[in-house]
Amino acid sequence: MPNPENIKGHEFKPGQSGNPAGRKKGTKSLKTILKELLAAQDPGGEWSNPIAKKLLQKAFNEGDFRSLVEIVNRIEGMPKQEIDQTIRTPEPVEINFSLFERKDAKDKPTV
């Protein structure tokens, strides 16, 4: 549990970067670069076709199980995963949400 004395407010002023040595403005993201490269492979705009073809080839011609799982997950959706959140303690558990409330909230705290 975090110590409330160590929790600081927002340290950065509006417009001030938290990572001044980070990526420069105008630099393309990896996602953008990949989309541009894929679009160049298929000028018709269907850039997902080469990916789908390769995925099918790997799954059925090469027997790649991961590719097959990816195809099924894309078509049927990921299987739901159940998470057991049962807590077994000899005493009742008390959760204090006041540590997570916003201090600048005027009307009511938001969690």
C-alpha positions in Angstrom: 0.0 0.0 0.0 1.5 3.4 -0.9 2.4 5.7 1.9 0.2 8.8 1.6 3.1 11.0 2.6 5.0 10.0 -0.5 2.1 10.7 -2.9 2.8 14.0 -4.7 0.5 16.1 -6.7 1.1 16.8 -10.4 4.7 17.8 -10.7 4.6 19.0 -14.3 3.0 22.3 -15.3 0.6 22.4 -18.2 2.6 22.3 -21.5 5.7 20.9 -19.7 6.9 17.5 -20.9 7.5 14.6 -18.5 10.1 13.3 -21.0 11.9 16.3 -22.6 14.4 14.0 -24.3 11.7 11.8 -25.8 10.5 11.5 -29.4 10.5 14.8 -31.3 7.4 16.3 -32.7 6.6 15.1 -36.2 8.4 11.8 -35.8 6.3 9.0 -37.1 5.3 6.2 -34.8 6.0 2.6 -35.6 2.3 2.0 -36.3 2.3 4.8 -38.9 5.5 3.5 -40.5 4.1 0.0 -40.7 0.9 1.2 -42.2 2.7 3.2 -44.9 5.0 0.2 -45.8 2.0 -2.1 -46.0 0.0 0.4 -48.1 3.0 0.6 -50.5 2.8 -3.2 -50.9 -0.9 -3.0 -51.9 -1.7 0.4 -53.5 -5.4 -0.5 -53.5 -5.5 0.4 -49.8 -6.2 -3.1 -48.6 -3.0 -3.3 -46.6 -4.3 -6.1 -44.4 -4.6 -8.5 -47.3 -0.8 -9.4 -47.4 -0.9 -10.0 -43.6 -4.0 -12.2 -43.8 -2.5 -14.2 -46.7 0.8 -14.8 -44.9 -1.1 -15.7 -41.7 -3.2 -18.3 -43.6 -0.1 -19.6 -45.3 1.8 -20.1 -42.1 -1.2 -21.7 -40.3 -2.2 -24.2 -43.0 0.8 -24.7 -45.2 3.5 -24.6 -42.6 1.5 -25.9 -39.6 2.3 -22.9 -37.4 0.0 -23.3 -34.4 0.4 -19.6 -33.2 -0.9 -18.4 -36.6 -3.9 -20.7 -36.4 -4.6 -19.4 -32.9 -4.4 -15.8 -34.1 -6.8 -16.6 -37.0 -9.4 -18.2 -34.6 -9.0 -15.4 -32.1 -9.6 -12.8 -34.8 -12.6 -14.6 -36.2 -14.2 -15.8 -33.0 -12.7 -13.5 -30.4 -10.4 -14.2 -27.5 -11.7 -16.7 -25.0 -13.0 -15.3 -21.8 -10.7 -15.8 -18.8 -12.1 -16.1 -15.4 -10.3 -14.6 -12.5 -10.8 -15.9 -8.9 -10.8 -12.8 -6.7 -11.6 -14.6 -3.5 -9.8 -13.3 -0.5 -9.6 -15.6 2.5 -8.5 -13.8 5.7 -9.4 -14.4 9.3 -10.5 -10.7 9.7 -12.6 -8.5 7.4 -10.6 -6.5 4.9 -11.0 -2.8 4.9 -10.2 -0.8 1.7 -9.5 2.9 2.1 -10.2 4.6 -1.2 -9.4 8.1 0.1 -5.8 7.6 -1.0 -7.0 7.5 -4.6 -9.4 10.5 -4.6 -8.5 13.5 -6.6 -7.7 16.4 -4.3 -8.9 19.1 -6.9 -12.4 17.7 -7.2 -14.9 20.4 -6.4 -18.2 18.6 -6.4 -17.3 15.1 -5.4 -14.2 12.9 -5.3 -13.6 10.7 -8.4 -11.9 7.3 -8.0 
